[in-house]
Amino acid sequence: MSNAPLFSGEGFSIGLAPMAGFTDRAMRTLSLEQGACLAMTEVVNAAGLTHDSKRTFHLLETAKDEHPVAAHMYGIEPAVMAEAARRAEALGRFDFIDINSGCPVRKIVAKGAGAALMGDVPRLAAIVRAIREAVSLPVTVKTRIGLTPETCNIRELAAAVEDAGASCLFIHGRFACNKHSGPVDWELIGSIKQERSMPIWGNGSARTGVEAVQLQKTYGVDGVLIGRGAIGNPWIFREARAAWEGRESAPRSLDEMRATVEAHLRDLVGLKSLERKYRRAGALAAETAAVMVLRPHLLKYVGGLPGWREVRRQLNDMRTIDDVLLAVDSVISNVKSGAGRD
Ligand SMILES: Cc1cc2nc3c(=O)[nH]c(=O)nc-3n(C[C@H](O)[C@H](O)[C@H](O)COP(=O)(O)O)c2cc1C
């Protein structure tokens, strides 16, 4: 681990973007092991933390020695966000607090939180200030370039959160109205970087480690977050580190892929945040819940390899770790026997 400041871009600066339903402890651990420079939890409701909701605290479960990691939270009231940040800091496990100002999900936006904060920049700045006063951890903001092209206010937002004392701004280069598709405006992200003295990271559409490093260099940003490209592919960070150091990265081997699927599953089995799912899953409990959560990752782990469509067909019938590993083994034996790609 380098001693370069976390957000400054001086060291390797390609990290894991927060993704609800994905970036649990298991995915973050694998990403950090493969070289991600930082990670963030799934988004948590600040009010849940102030109300001592067990479920919310479970989403903040981290691995021993999991660093650097942010508690990523949404909310609307500065005082509630500040108290939530204080409680997250008190857990002694987080390296920074990140404010969600980009989530377009209706349930969150309807409360005035997530992406809705882009429409109320003074409130977002007040939240940054309140958290800064409440905790000693760095405070960062993850946002978009605006709610819509007509209301693009990322310049004003960046100036306001810098003034309020944010340590870094992570910008997903899409408008909230476009959710997760459509063009990513890296030019705009790069121009914000030129204007601000606070570190600015870009995010959106990096699908390989090489691409992430190229985006960082081309647009001069301090770092890049990778989201979907890391699902079922923690090696994207190994590739990025190699690219940053000017080396070729070792491709992941099939044995490594199998071992990673197994490690991923075994970590999921122990996650407290899956307890509700355990109850729904019934008799097979933790293991079945873990298999359910792994499904979208698994399709990416084996995607494109011969026989992966068969894995997709079997997905809903898998109940145990052995079921999953058997399916992975069949794909691996297809590769070894020289079967063509699907
Ligand atoms: C399933 C899913 C869940 C996401 N959840 C969050 C979230 O909770 N908070 C957030 O700031 N962004 C969230 N995002 C957005 C990602 O962090 C990222 O900005 C976006 O996926 C673009 O990056 P990518 O092209 O590398 O995936 C989510 C994205 C996806 C696909």
The ligand as an SDF file (V2000), in Angstrom:
LIG
                    3D

 31 33  0  0  0  0  0  0  0  0999 V2000
  -26.7400   -1.9790   -9.6840 C   0  0  0  0  0  0  0  0  0  0  0  0
  -26.1370   -0.6210   -9.4550 C   0  0  0  0  0  0  0  0  0  0  0  0
  -26.2500   -0.0090   -8.2050 C   0  0  0  0  0  0  0  0  0  0  0  0
  -25.7070    1.2530   -7.9810 C   0  0  0  0  0  0  0  0  0  0  0  0
  -25.8100    1.8140   -6.7420 N   0  0  0  0  0  0  0  0  0  0  0  0
  -25.2360    3.0260   -6.4970 C   0  0  0  0  0  0  0  0  0  0  0  0
  -25.2790    3.6110   -5.2090 C   0  0  0  0  0  0  0  0  0  0  0  0
  -25.8390    3.0620   -4.2740 O   0  0  0  0  0  0  0  0  0  0  0  0
  -24.6600    4.8110   -5.0180 N   0  0  0  0  0  0  0  0  0  0  0  0
  -24.0260    5.4680   -6.0540 C   0  0  0  0  0  0  0  0  0  0  0  0
  -23.4800    6.5520   -5.8320 O   0  0  0  0  0  0  0  0  0  0  0  0
  -23.9950    4.9410   -7.2880 N   0  0  0  0  0  0  0  0  0  0  0  0
  -24.5590    3.7430   -7.5180 C   0  0  0  0  0  0  0  0  0  0  0  0
  -24.4810    3.1830   -8.7600 N   0  0  0  0  0  0  0  0  0  0  0  0
  -23.7390    3.8880   -9.8250 C   0  0  0  0  0  0  0  0  0  0  0  0
  -22.2960    3.4010   -9.8920 C   0  0  0  0  0  0  0  0  0  0  0  0
  -21.5870    3.7440   -8.7250 O   0  0  0  0  0  0  0  0  0  0  0  0
  -21.5840    4.0380  -11.0980 C   0  0  0  0  0  0  0  0  0  0  0  0
  -21.6330    5.4150  -10.9270 O   0  0  0  0  0  0  0  0  0  0  0  0
  -22.2450    3.6630  -12.4350 C   0  0  0  0  0  0  0  0  0  0  0  0
  -22.5280    2.2760  -12.5020 O   0  0  0  0  0  0  0  0  0  0  0  0
  -21.3460    4.0660  -13.6180 C   0  0  0  0  0  0  0  0  0  0  0  0
  -20.1030    3.4220  -13.5420 O   0  0  0  0  0  0  0  0  0  0  0  0
  -19.7670    2.1120  -14.4400 P   0  0  0  0  0  0  0  0  0  0  0  0
  -20.0710    2.4620  -15.8690 O   0  0  0  0  0  0  0  0  0  0  0  0
  -18.3120    1.8550  -14.1680 O   0  0  0  0  0  0  0  0  0  0  0  0
  -20.6720    1.0250  -13.9530 O   0  0  0  0  0  0  0  0  0  0  0  0
  -25.0310    1.9420   -9.0260 C   0  0  0  0  0  0  0  0  0  0  0  0
  -24.9120    1.3180  -10.2740 C   0  0  0  0  0  0  0  0  0  0  0  0
  -25.4440    0.0570  -10.4970 C   0  0  0  0  0  0  0  0  0  0  0  0
  -25.2950   -0.5720  -11.8510 C   0  0  0  0  0  0  0  0  0  0  0  0
  1  2  1  0
  2  3  1  0
  2 30  2  0
  3  4  2  0
  4  5  1  0
  4 28  1  0
  5  6  2  0
  6  7  1  0
  6 13  1  0
  7  8  2  0
  7  9  1  0
  9 10  1  0
 10 11  2  0
 10 12  1  0
 12 13  2  0
 13 14  1  0
 14 15  1  0
 14 28  1  0
 15 16  1  0
 16 17  1  0
 16 18  1  0
 18 19  1  0
 18 20  1  0
 20 21  1  0
 20 22  1  0
 22 23  1  0
 23 24  1  0
 24 25  2  0
 24 26  1  0
 24 27  1  0
 28 29  2  0
 29 30  1  0
 30 31  1  0
M  END
$$$$
